[in-house]
């Protein structure tokens, strides 16, 4: 089945989605993949957050763009990527110098925006990775060592394979606890 932002043919249709629809799909995916759930998966949970941040940034860019601003659309980019070398050469030869300069400016602006998004997403991913261990343990990063140990013991009892928990969840819990202890020194 198609995911959020994709039709059955796999083509993006983000322009037709509202922020509310994207947030609802995100919340559903978080509930389904949360590491504390029986079939939850930490990597999937992080993936949900990363995907949501990408879409959130895209919505912010879309809303912030003045209507007169000449940005490349997803449809234009798909059309350009679908062209073969001969088509590109023919269009390049037929275009005026002004049209070529305008196109280069639009592409440069698009690449600059993508670069900024990449940096923001890398920073968000780094923060999620750092906070992810705390999410698995069910505590805030500001938790004391005693609260951390108490949360670990409680989660270990709940997720231990001998008590009906999954091996993967228990191993993720152990890894998260070790990561936090290492970070704290």
C-alpha positions as CSV (number, residue, x, y, z in Angstrom):
1,X,0.0,0.0,0.0
2,X,1.1,3.6,-0.6
3,X,2.5,5.6,2.3
4,X,1.9,9.2,3.2
5,X,2.8,11.5,0.4
6,X,2.8,8.8,-2.3
7,X,0.1,7.6,-4.7
8,X,-0.3,4.0,-5.8
9,X,2.1,4.8,-8.7
10,X,4.7,6.1,-6.2
11,X,4.4,9.7,-7.4
12,X,4.6,12.4,-4.7
13,X,1.4,14.2,-4.0
14,X,2.6,16.3,-1.0
15,X,1.0,19.4,-2.4
16,X,-2.4,17.8,-1.6
17,X,-1.6,17.0,2.0
18,X,-2.2,19.3,4.9
19,X,0.0,19.6,8.0
20,X,-2.8,18.0,10.0
21,X,-2.9,14.9,7.8
22,X,0.9,14.6,8.0
23,X,0.8,14.9,11.8
24,X,-1.9,12.3,12.1
25,X,0.1,9.8,10.0
26,X,3.2,10.6,12.1
27,X,1.4,10.0,15.4
28,X,0.0,6.7,14.1
29,X,3.4,5.5,13.0
30,X,5.0,6.5,16.3
31,X,2.3,4.6,18.2
32,X,2.9,1.5,16.0
33,X,6.7,1.6,16.1
34,X,7.4,2.9,19.7
35,X,10.1,0.8,21.3
36,X,8.0,0.2,24.4
37,X,5.3,-1.6,22.4
38,X,5.6,-5.4,21.9
39,X,6.3,-5.1,18.1
40,X,8.0,-1.7,18.4
41,X,11.3,-1.0,16.8
42,X,13.7,1.7,17.8
43,X,15.1,2.2,14.3
44,X,11.6,2.5,12.8
45,X,10.7,4.9,15.6
46,X,13.7,7.1,14.7
47,X,12.8,6.8,11.0
48,X,9.2,8.1,11.8
49,X,10.7,11.1,13.5
50,X,13.1,11.8,10.7
51,X,10.5,11.4,8.0
52,X,8.2,13.7,10.0
53,X,10.9,16.4,10.3
54,X,11.6,16.2,6.5
55,X,7.9,16.7,5.8
56,X,7.6,19.5,8.5
57,X,10.6,21.3,6.9
58,X,9.1,20.9,3.5
59,X,5.7,22.4,4.7
60,X,7.5,25.3,6.3
61,X,9.4,26.1,3.1
62,X,6.2,25.7,1.0
63,X,4.3,28.1,3.3
64,X,7.1,30.6,3.6
65,X,7.6,31.0,-0.1
66,X,6.1,34.1,-1.6
67,X,3.7,33.3,-4.4
68,X,5.7,35.3,-6.9
69,X,8.9,33.5,-6.1
70,X,10.0,31.2,-8.9
71,X,10.9,28.0,-7.2
72,X,11.4,24.6,-8.8
73,X,8.4,22.3,-8.2
74,X,8.6,18.6,-7.5
75,X,6.8,18.1,-10.8
76,X,9.4,20.2,-12.8
77,X,12.2,18.3,-11.2
78,X,10.7,14.9,-12.0
79,X,10.2,16.0,-15.6
80,X,13.8,17.2,-15.8
81,X,15.2,14.0,-14.4
82,X,13.1,12.0,-16.9
83,X,14.8,13.6,-19.9
84,X,17.5,11.9,-21.8
85,X,20.8,13.5,-22.8
86,X,19.7,14.5,-26.3
87,X,16.6,16.3,-24.9
88,X,18.7,18.2,-22.4
89,X,21.2,19.3,-25.1
90,X,18.5,20.3,-27.5
91,X,16.6,22.4,-24.9
92,X,19.9,23.9,-23.8
93,X,20.9,24.9,-27.3
94,X,17.5,26.4,-28.0
95,X,17.3,28.4,-24.7
96,X,18.2,32.1,-24.6
97,X,21.0,33.3,-22.4
98,X,18.5,34.9,-20.1
99,X,16.4,31.7,-19.8
100,X,19.6,29.7,-19.1
101,X,20.7,32.1,-16.4
102,X,17.2,32.0,-14.8
103,X,17.2,28.2,-14.9
104,X,20.7,28.1,-13.3
105,X,19.5,30.5,-10.6
106,X,16.5,28.4,-9.8
107,X,18.6,25.2,-9.6
108,X,21.2,26.9,-7.4
109,X,18.5,28.2,-5.1
110,X,17.0,24.7,-4.9
111,X,20.3,23.1,-4.1
112,X,21.0,25.8,-1.4
113,X,17.6,25.0,0.2
114,X,18.3,21.3,0.1
115,X,21.7,21.8,1.7
116,X,20.1,23.8,4.5
117,X,17.5,21.1,5.0
118,X,20.3,18.4,5.1
119,X,22.2,20.3,7.8
120,X,19.0,20.8,9.8
121,X,18.0,17.1,9.4
122,X,21.5,15.9,10.4
123,X,21.3,18.1,13.5
124,X,17.9,16.7,14.3
125,X,19.0,13.1,13.7
126,X,22.0,13.7,16.0
127,X,19.7,15.0,18.7
128,X,17.3,12.1,18.2
129,X,20.1,9.6,18.5
130,X,21.3,11.2,21.7
131,X,17.8,11.4,23.2
132,X,16.8,8.0,21.8
133,X,18.4,6.1,24.6
134,X,16.4,8.1,27.1
135,X,13.2,7.5,25.1
136,X,13.8,3.7,25.3
137,X,14.4,4.0,29.0
138,X,11.3,6.2,29.5
139,X,13.1,9.0,31.2
140,X,14.1,12.6,30.4
141,X,17.8,13.4,29.8
142,X,17.6,15.4,33.0
143,X,16.8,12.3,35.1
144,X,19.0,11.6,38.1
145,X,21.2,8.5,38.1
146,X,18.8,7.0,40.7
147,X,15.7,7.7,38.5
148,X,17.6,6.2,35.5
149,X,18.5,3.0,37.4
150,X,14.9,2.7,38.6
151,X,13.5,3.2,35.1
152,X,15.9,0.6,33.7
153,X,15.0,-2.0,36.2
154,X,11.3,-1.4,35.6
155,X,11.7,-1.6,31.8
156,X,14.0,-4.7,32.2
157,X,11.3,-6.5,34.2
158,X,8.6,-5.6,31.6
159,X,10.7,-6.5,28.5
160,X,12.7,-9.5,29.7
161,X,12.2,-12.5,27.4
162,X,11.7,-14.8,30.4
163,X,8.7,-12.7,31.3
164,X,7.1,-12.6,27.9
165,X,9.0,-9.7,26.4
166,X,10.8,-9.7,23.1
167,X,14.6,-10.4,22.9
168,X,15.0,-7.4,20.5
169,X,13.3,-5.0,22.9
170,X,15.3,-6.2,25.9
171,X,18.6,-5.9,23.9
172,X,17.6,-2.4,22.8
173,X,16.9,-1.5,26.4
174,X,20.3,-2.9,27.5
175,X,22.1,-1.0,24.8
176,X,20.3,2.2,25.6
177,X,21.1,1.9,29.3
178,X,24.8,1.2,28.5
179,X,24.9,4.2,26.1
180,X,23.5,6.5,28.8
181,X,25.9,5.3,31.4
182,X,28.8,5.7,29.0
183,X,27.7,9.3,28.2
184,X,27.4,10.2,31.8
185,X,30.8,8.7,32.6
